[in-house]
Amino acid sequence: MKIFSAAQIKKWDAFTIANEPINSIDLMERAAAKCCEWITRQDYLQKHILIFCGKGNNGGDGLAIARMLIEKGYSVTVYILEFGNIGTADFQTNLARLHLCSTDIHFIQSPEFFPAITDGDIIIDALFGTGLNKPLEGISAALVKHINQCNATIIAIDLPSGLAADSSSKNNPVIKATCTLSFQNYKLAFLLPENEGWCGKIYLLDIGLHKQFASQEEAAFELTDRQLMQSIYKPRKQFAHKGNFGHAALLCGSYGMMGAAVLSATSCLRSGAGKLSCYIPKCGYEIVQIAVPEAMCIVAGDDHILSAAGIEKFDAVGIGPGIGLQATHGSLLKNIFSSYTKPLLVDADALNTLATDKTLLSLLPPHSILTPHPKEFERLFGSTSNDFERLQLALKKSEEYNIYIVLKGHYSFISTPQNKGFFNSTGNPGMATAGSGDVLSGIITGLLASGYNPLHSCLLGTYLHGLAGNFAAQKFSEEAMIAGDITDCLGQGFKTLQ
C-alpha cells in the first residue's frame, strides 16, 4: 500500500472527481456514508452524539455525517468553529442540507460557547483534516484542549484535528482520539511512535478513490502487504537440493550470550538457508552443536570471536547476535569488510562496534543490511528531534553508504539507497522480548543465502518475522510469548504466502 503525502491525497481526490467522473459534493457524500455505516455498527443509538466541525471539507464531512445519523434516528448536536469566513463550497452545501433536518446547530465563537461534555457522550471530531499545515492556536487549540479533558469516546474523521499528515506534530495541540476513521490508505503520521497517543485504533474506509491514480503515482513510502510479499516469495522447485539455497555464515555468541547464537542460527535455518556455519567461541561449542544440530560450527576464539577465516566463501553472512563488546571487534569487522564483497547483515554489538569507529561504515560491502533498534540507530547516526526527522536521516544514510537500514519497532522501517522507505505491516507488542532481534537477523541472513536480493530479504524477512510473531501471540499471548516461539511459527508464516 502506497503512503501518499497530504498534497498527493488532494491530487487523488481531484483525479477521482475528474476521471470517475463525480462531483466533489458527491465524493464527500460517499466518504460520509462510509463513516456513517461504521458508526451505526457501534452501540451508539442511545447515546448523545456531538459533532465538532471546522469550515473546510473535513467539516463538510462532519455535517454530512450528522445529517445521515439524524435520518437514522440518532440524537445529534452540531458545533461549528466560527472564524467569520463562509467555508468551502461543499461545506456550505452540506450546512444547507443539515438545516433542513435539524435546528440543533451551534456556532462556537469563543470559549464561552464550548459545550459541556459528559462521559457517556460520543464526540465526532471533524474540525481539521489533511489540509492542516500549521499548529493549532487560539480558539482552535483551546477547543481541542476542552475536548481532550473529557472522558467521552472520541471518533476522529480522517485525522485527529491538529495532527499533520506527513510532518511532526510533537508538542502541538492534537485531538486525543479513541479511534480514527481514515480514508483509502494509511497516512505517514499513523505509522510513527510519536503519534500513538493521538490516533487510537485506526480504521481504513474505502471510499472508492480512483485506482488508476494509486497505480501510476509514485510514493516515497509504502506499507508492505500480503500481495507484495507474494510477488517476492519464491516457491521451491521440485528438483531443488540444499545447494540451491546457499551456505550462510553467522558470527554469533560469546561467553554468557550463546542463547543469541542459538536463536539466530535456528531462525536462519527455518528461513530456508540450505546450509549454515556458525563462527562461535570455544565456550559455546557444545551449546550450539546440541541446540542446533543442523548447523556446523567453526571455533574462532575462546570466550569471544577473534577471527573469520574463510568468510569470503559463504553466500551470505550475518554478524552480531550475542558477540559482546570487545576491543578486538573493530579489527575483526575491518578484516571481514575487506575480504567479503557481497552484501552482509550487521546487527546488535556489531552495530555498537561500528558506532565506536564510524570509519568502518564506509567499508561496508555495497547493499549491506543494518538492523538497529532506535538506540543503536542513534549511536550510529546521531539523535533527531522527532520520528519524521529520523526517517529522513535513515534514508540519507542509506544513500550515503549504499546500504539498507531496518529500523526495528512497531511498523519497522526499511530505508533503501534509492531514497524509498517501506514500513512493515506485521507484528505485535509481544515481540518486544529478549532475542526477537536475533531471530530477525537469522531470518534475513537465511533469505540472503537462499538467493533473495537485499531489498527483498529485508521486506520478506521483517514481514515473516512479524507474521510469525502474530501466530505466536495467538498461541501463547503477547505477554507469554518468547523469541523462540517466533522461530517456531515461521512455517505458518511461509504457508500464508504459498
C-alpha positions, 0 to 999 in steps of 0.5 A: 500500500502506497503512503501518499503525502497530504498534497498527493491525497488532494491530487487523488481526490481531484483525479477521482472527481475528474476521471470517475467522473463525480462531483466533489459534493458527491465524493464527500457524500460517499466518504460520509456514508462510509463513516456513517455505516461504521458508526451505526455498527457501534452501540451508539443509538442511545447515546448523545452524539456531538459533532465538532466541525471546522469550515473546510471539507473535513467539516463538510464531512462532519455535517454530512455525517450528522445529517445521515445519523439524524435520518437514522434516528440518532440524537445529534448536536452540531458545533461549528468553529466560527472564524467569520469566513463562509467555508468551502463550497461543499461545506456550505452545501452540506450546512444547507442540507443539515438545516433542513433536518435539524435546528440543533446547530451551534456556532462556537465563537469563543470559549464561552460557547464550548459545550459541556461534555459528559462521559457517556457522550460520543464526540465526532471530531471533524474540525481539521483534516489533511489540509492542516499545515500549521499548529493549532492556536487560539480558539482552535487549540483551546477547543481541542484542549476542552475536548481532550479533558473529557472522558467521552469516546472520541471518533476522529474523521480522517485525522485527529484535528491538529495532527499533520499528515506527513510532518511532526506534530510533537508538542502541538495541540492534537485531538486525543482520539479513541479511534480514527476513521481514515480514508483509502490508505494509511497516512505517514503520521499513523505509522510513527511512535510519536503519534500513538497517543493521538490516533487510537485504533485506526480504521481504513474506509474505502471510499472508492478513490480512483485506482488508476491514480494509486497505480501510476503515482509514485510514493516515497513510502509504502506499507508492505502487504500480503500481495507484495510479499507474494510477488517476492516469495519464491516457491521451491522447485521440485528438483531443488537440493540444499545447494540451491539455497546457499551456505550462510555464515553467522558470527554469533555468541560469546561467553554468557550470550550463546542463547543469541547464537542459538536463536539466530542460527535456528531462525536462519535455518527455518528461513530456508538457508540450505546450509549454515556455519556458525563462527562461535567461541570455544565456550559455546561449542557444545551449546550450539552443536546440541541446540542446533544440530543442523548447523556446523560450527567453526571455533574462532576464539575462546570466550569471544570471536577473534577471527573469520577465516574463510568468510569470503566463501559463504553466500551470505553472512550475518554478524552480531547476535550475542558477540559482546563488546570487545576491543578486538571487534573493530579489527575483526569487522575491518578484516571481514569488510575487506575480504567479503564483497557481497552484501552482509547483515550487521546487527546488535554489538556489531552495530555498537562496534561500528558506532565506536569507529564510524570509519568502518561504515564506509567499508561496508560491502555495497547493499549491506543490511543494518538492523538497529533498534532506535538506540543503536540507530542513534549511536550510529547516526546521531539523535533527531528531534522527532520520528519524521526527522529520523526517517529522513536521516535513515534514508540519507544514510542509506544513500550515503553508504549504499546500504539498507537500514531496518529500523526495528519497532512497531511498523519497522522501517526499511530505508533503501539507497534509492531514497524509498522507505517501506514500513512493515505491516506485521507484528505485535507488542509481544515481540518486544522480548529478549532475542526477537532481534536475533531471530530477525537477523537469522531470518534475513541472513537465511533469505540472503543465502537462499538467493533473495536480493537485499531489498527483498530479504529485508521486506520478506524477512521483517514481514515473516518475522512479524507474521510469525510473531502474530501466530505466536501471540495467538498461541501463547499471548503477547505477554507469554510469548518468547523469541523462540516461539517466533522461530517456531511459527515461521512455517505458518508464516511461509504457508500464508504466502504459498 
